[in-house]
Amino acid sequence: MRKIAMALTYIKGDKVDCWVERIAEWWDTLNPTVHNVHYTWMLFLGAFREHFLDHTKQQRTGIKIEMLKFHFPAIDEYTAEFEDLTMLAGYTIGSAETINLFLKGLNMSADVFEKVMDHPTLNNYYDLKNKAISIVKLQQLVNALK
């Protein structure tokens, strides 16, 4: 029961004040010896999700992945953001579609893209990512030596 009380203390803002008030009043009517704590927590989570979950987040995140572009030499930032967005969108990191999205973003840097696509073609996301990182790091080294 402490979980709900703690969660309510983190909910702030004009749009949620009424909801928090209603939940707090409901909470005060509960008797811990009579009410099932697990069930009560699940009810709270359901109500919270219904009122405050961003139902378009997954769709917006998918659009961000589609628009994500690699800009040389920021390969670490590109891969980190790609993986974060993939997780938020609920995509499978190793799927063919996700690998294609990763490659689509790399396409902004033709040199990197072409070298990543050189033989042997990799169909494992992590091998592909590591190859892209290696290529970018080597290009940075060559640029520094020039």
Buried (B, 14 or more C-beta within 10 A) or exposed (E): EEEBEEBBEEBEEEEBEEBBEEBEEBBEEBEEEEEEEEEBBEBBEEBBEEEEEEEEEEEEBBEBBEEBEBEBBEBEEBBEBBBEBBEBBEBEBEEEEBBEBBBBBBBBBEEBBEBBBEEEEBEEBEEBBEBBBEBBEEBEEEEEEE
